[in-house]
Amino acid sequence: MRISINKNTDLSNKYLRFLKWKIYQLAEKFGDLIYVEVFLNSEGQSPKIYVANIRLGIAGKDIILKDRSKNLWVLFQRLQRKAQQNLARQKQLNKEKRVDFSRQIYQEVL
């Protein structure tokens, strides 16, 4: 799995390590991730609002997540929750497609 982080803001390494840790947790739980691209920006001066766009590369269409927050920890945790929900939904859809496909093959054999 390839992780690419592009940032247009000053962030300390602890935030980047935390983000990578969250991504690796997703990769362990859902083995479908091929690549992850993260784009971080900040808007405004006081208070700064952080904007994150994440592209999760999976087989088929990519999953794109967007969120914004004043707190980076909250931002990363919300994005992880969204990613888990989307990956679980995608996993369930793929499972249903496999079951339907196997039923079609079984009916054609009979």
Backbone as JSON, one array per atom type, in Angstrom:
{
  "sequence": "MRISINKNTDLSNKYLRFLKWKIYQLAEKFGDLIYVEVFLNSEGQSPKIYVANIRLGIAGKDIILKDRSKNLWVLFQRLQRKAQQNLARQKQLNKEKRVDFSRQIYQEVL",
  "N": [[0.84, -1.17, 0.0], [0.52, 2.2, -0.81], [1.19, 5.35, 0.57], [0.48, 8.71, 0.3], [1.09, 11.94, 1.28], [0.14, 15.19, 1.01], [0.73, 18.45, 1.93], [-0.27, 21.74, 2.56], [0.26, 23.37, 4.65], [1.65, 24.3, 7.85], [2.53, 21.68, 9.74], [3.22, 19.68, 12.58], [5.31, 16.78, 13.04], [4.04, 14.94, 14.69], [1.32, 14.99, 14.13], [1.27, 14.0, 11.53], [2.31, 11.44, 11.94], [0.27, 10.39, 13.53], [-1.84, 10.44, 11.7], [-0.88, 8.62, 9.74], [-0.81, 6.34, 11.33], [-3.55, 5.94, 11.79], [-4.33, 5.37, 9.17], [-2.92, 3.0, 8.67], [-4.23, 1.36, 10.49], [-6.74, 1.17, 9.24], [-5.95, -0.18, 6.94], [-5.16, -2.64, 7.96], [-7.58, -3.62, 8.94], [-9.29, -3.58, 6.7], [-8.3, -5.12, 3.98], [-8.32, -4.19, 1.41], [-7.21, -1.85, 0.49], [-5.34, -0.11, -1.88], [-3.91, 2.22, -2.41], [-3.42, 5.38, -0.69], [-4.19, 8.74, -0.72], [-3.59, 11.84, 0.68], [-4.63, 15.13, 1.17], [-3.89, 18.07, 2.69], [-4.94, 21.2, 3.85], [-5.0, 24.6, 5.07], [-7.26, 27.09, 6.18], [-7.87, 30.53, 6.63], [-6.86, 32.66, 9.43], [-7.21, 33.17, 12.24], [-9.5, 31.58, 14.07], [-7.53, 28.88, 12.73], [-8.79, 26.87, 10.14], [-8.77, 23.6, 9.31], [-8.6, 21.7, 6.37], [-9.27, 18.62, 4.91], [-8.77, 16.32, 2.33], [-9.24, 13.1, 1.27], [-8.26, 10.37, -0.65], [-9.12, 7.15, -1.17], [-7.74, 4.43, -2.56], [-9.14, 1.74, -4.05], [-10.11, -1.46, -5.41], [-11.96, -0.94, -8.29], [-14.12, 1.89, -8.22], [-12.63, 4.78, -6.74], [-12.69, 5.9, -3.32], [-13.63, 8.98, -2.08], [-13.08, 11.26, 0.44], [-14.06, 14.1, 2.32], [-13.5, 16.68, 4.65], [-13.65, 19.16, 7.3], [-12.22, 21.0, 10.01], [-11.53, 22.71, 13.12], [-9.83, 21.51, 14.86], [-7.2, 19.28, 14.58], [-6.96, 16.62, 15.54], [-9.61, 15.82, 15.95], [-10.52, 16.08, 13.34], [-9.04, 14.07, 11.96], [-9.96, 11.77, 13.28], [-12.7, 11.82, 12.67], [-12.56, 11.51, 9.9], [-11.43, 8.97, 9.77], [-13.52, 7.43, 10.81], [-15.49, 7.89, 8.83], [-14.18, 6.73, 6.67], [-14.04, 4.05, 7.5], [-16.78, 3.4, 7.51], [-17.42, 3.72, 4.77], [-15.66, 1.87, 3.57], [-16.55, -0.52, 4.74], [-19.14, -0.6, 3.71], [-18.53, -0.83, 0.99], [-17.21, -3.28, 1.01], [-19.3, -4.97, 1.75], [-21.0, -4.63, -0.49], [-19.38, -5.72, -2.51], [-19.27, -8.33, -1.6], [-21.96, -9.11, -1.87], [-22.19, -8.94, -4.66], [-20.45, -11.0, -5.43], [-21.82, -13.2, -4.39], [-24.22, -13.1, -5.87], [-23.16, -13.47, -8.43], [-22.1, -16.04, -8.19], [-24.46, -17.45, -7.8], [-25.67, -17.1, -10.3], [-23.92, -18.52, -11.94], [-24.25, -21.08, -10.85], [-26.96, -21.55, -11.48], [-26.83, -21.56, -14.24], [-25.4, -23.87, -14.7], [-27.13, -25.85, -13.9]],
  "CA": [[0.0, 0.0, 0.0], [1.27, 3.44, -0.94], [0.58, 6.48, 1.26], [1.0, 9.98, -0.17], [0.53, 13.04, 2.05], [0.48, 16.52, 0.49], [0.24, 19.43, 2.89], [-0.01, 23.15, 2.27], [0.19, 24.03, 5.94], [2.7, 23.89, 8.77], [2.09, 20.68, 10.7], [4.31, 18.96, 13.2], [5.36, 15.37, 12.67], [3.15, 14.11, 15.5], [0.04, 14.88, 13.42], [1.46, 13.12, 10.38], [2.43, 10.07, 12.47], [-1.07, 9.98, 13.95], [-2.6, 10.18, 10.48], [-0.39, 7.37, 9.17], [-1.24, 5.26, 12.22], [-4.97, 5.7, 11.49], [-4.4, 4.74, 7.84], [-2.47, 1.61, 8.81], [-5.32, 0.63, 11.14], [-7.73, 0.87, 8.21], [-5.38, -1.18, 6.03], [-5.2, -3.93, 8.64], [-8.96, -4.08, 9.06], [-9.79, -3.79, 5.35], [-7.11, -5.36, 3.17], [-8.6, -3.81, 0.04], [-6.59, -0.58, 0.13], [-4.19, -0.15, -2.79], [-3.16, 3.44, -2.1], [-4.13, 6.44, 0.02], [-3.66, 10.08, -0.97], [-4.13, 12.8, 1.64], [-4.35, 16.53, 0.86], [-4.21, 18.9, 3.85], [-4.85, 22.65, 3.67], [-5.56, 25.39, 6.16], [-7.95, 28.29, 5.74], [-8.02, 31.55, 7.65], [-5.74, 32.92, 10.33], [-7.56, 33.0, 13.64], [-8.76, 30.33, 14.2], [-7.29, 28.16, 11.47], [-9.68, 25.76, 9.84], [-8.03, 22.63, 8.51], [-9.42, 21.0, 5.38], [-8.61, 17.4, 4.48], [-9.35, 15.51, 1.27], [-8.56, 11.81, 1.26], [-8.66, 9.45, -1.71], [-8.8, 5.76, -0.85], [-7.69, 3.64, -3.78], [-9.56, 0.34, -3.91], [-10.51, -2.03, -6.68], [-13.17, -0.26, -8.72], [-14.09, 3.35, -8.04], [-11.98, 5.26, -5.52], [-13.52, 6.56, -2.32], [-13.11, 10.31, -1.79], [-13.62, 11.79, 1.68], [-13.73, 15.5, 2.56], [-13.98, 17.17, 5.93], [-12.94, 20.33, 7.81], [-12.37, 21.19, 11.44], [-10.53, 23.56, 13.75], [-8.95, 20.63, 15.62], [-6.69, 18.22, 13.71], [-7.26, 15.3, 16.09], [-11.02, 15.57, 15.65], [-10.6, 15.92, 11.9], [-8.52, 12.76, 11.57], [-10.83, 10.73, 13.81], [-13.94, 11.8, 11.87], [-12.25, 10.94, 8.59], [-11.26, 7.53, 9.92], [-14.86, 6.86, 10.96], [-16.11, 7.91, 7.5], [-13.5, 5.74, 5.83], [-14.49, 2.73, 7.93], [-18.14, 3.2, 7.04], [-17.41, 3.54, 3.33], [-14.99, 0.61, 3.23], [-17.44, -1.6, 5.14], [-20.22, -0.63, 2.73], [-17.96, -1.34, -0.26], [-16.94, -4.7, 1.22], [-20.59, -5.66, 1.71], [-21.46, -4.63, -1.88], [-18.58, -6.69, -3.25], [-19.68, -9.66, -1.15], [-23.25, -9.39, -2.5], [-21.94, -9.18, -6.09], [-19.87, -12.33, -5.57], [-22.87, -14.18, -4.13], [-25.11, -13.08, -7.03], [-22.45, -14.05, -9.55], [-22.01, -17.49, -7.97], [-25.8, -17.99, -8.03], [-25.89, -17.16, -11.74], [-23.14, -19.64, -12.48], [-24.88, -22.31, -10.38], [-28.19, -21.74, -12.22], [-26.47, -21.91, -15.61], [-24.92, -25.25, -14.71], [-28.32, -26.7, -13.8]],
  "C": [[0.9, 1.24, 0.0], [0.5, 4.56, -0.26], [1.27, 7.75, 0.78], [0.3, 11.09, 0.61], [1.06, 14.35, 1.48], [-0.11, 17.55, 1.44], [0.66, 20.83, 2.46], [-0.14, 23.97, 3.55], [1.34, 23.55, 6.81], [2.12, 22.94, 9.8], [3.3, 20.02, 11.31], [4.22, 17.49, 12.82], [4.42, 14.5, 13.48], [1.78, 13.95, 14.83], [0.16, 13.93, 12.23], [1.61, 11.67, 10.82], [1.07, 9.54, 12.89], [-1.93, 9.63, 12.75], [-2.18, 8.86, 9.84], [-0.83, 6.17, 10.02], [-2.7, 4.91, 11.97], [-5.13, 4.99, 10.14], [-3.98, 3.28, 7.93], [-3.51, 0.76, 9.55], [-6.4, 0.24, 10.14], [-7.22, -0.24, 7.28], [-5.39, -2.56, 6.66], [-6.61, -4.5, 8.68], [-9.56, -4.43, 7.7], [-8.57, -3.94, 4.44], [-7.25, -4.91, 1.73], [-7.88, -2.55, -0.42], [-5.36, -0.79, -0.75], [-3.3, 1.05, -2.53], [-4.06, 4.42, -1.37], [-3.43, 7.75, -0.29], [-4.37, 11.05, -0.04], [-3.69, 14.2, 1.23], [-4.82, 17.38, 2.04], [-3.97, 20.36, 3.53], [-5.35, 23.33, 4.93], [-6.17, 26.66, 5.57], [-8.04, 29.25, 6.91], [-6.8, 31.68, 8.54], [-6.1, 32.63, 11.79], [-9.04, 32.74, 13.76], [-8.56, 29.68, 12.84], [-8.31, 27.04, 11.34], [-8.91, 24.84, 8.9], [-9.0, 21.86, 7.62], [-8.63, 19.78, 4.91], [-9.44, 16.73, 3.39], [-8.55, 14.22, 1.21], [-9.14, 10.97, 0.12], [-8.17, 8.06, -1.34], [-8.87, 4.95, -2.14], [-8.03, 2.19, -3.49], [-9.88, -0.18, -5.3], [-11.86, -1.43, -7.08], [-13.02, 1.23, -8.55], [-13.43, 3.71, -6.71], [-13.0, 5.9, -4.6], [-12.87, 7.89, -1.98], [-13.85, 10.86, -0.57], [-13.16, 13.22, 1.86], [-14.3, 15.9, 3.91], [-13.14, 18.38, 6.34], [-13.22, 20.47, 9.3], [-11.29, 22.15, 11.94], [-9.47, 22.73, 14.47], [-8.5, 19.48, 14.73], [-7.01, 16.83, 14.22], [-8.7, 14.9, 15.75], [-11.2, 15.31, 14.16], [-10.17, 14.53, 11.47], [-9.41, 11.63, 12.08], [-12.15, 10.66, 13.04], [-13.7, 11.19, 10.5], [-12.03, 9.43, 8.68], [-12.61, 6.83, 10.05], [-15.59, 6.81, 9.62], [-15.5, 6.86, 6.59], [-13.92, 4.33, 6.21], [-15.88, 2.43, 7.42], [-18.16, 2.93, 5.54], [-16.75, 2.24, 2.91], [-15.84, -0.6, 3.61], [-18.59, -1.74, 4.15], [-19.73, -1.22, 1.41], [-17.69, -2.84, -0.15], [-18.23, -5.51, 1.15], [-21.13, -5.72, 0.28], [-20.69, -5.64, -2.71], [-18.96, -8.11, -2.88], [-21.0, -10.06, -1.81], [-23.08, -9.66, -3.99], [-21.37, -10.56, -6.31], [-20.92, -13.41, -5.37], [-23.82, -14.25, -5.32], [-24.45, -13.74, -8.23], [-22.35, -15.56, -9.4], [-23.37, -18.15, -8.16], [-26.09, -18.11, -9.52], [-25.13, -18.33, -12.35], [-23.77, -20.95, -12.09], [-26.16, -22.58, -11.17], [-27.9, -22.1, -13.67], [-26.02, -23.34, -15.73], [-26.11, -26.2, -14.67], [-29.11, -26.58, -15.07]]
}
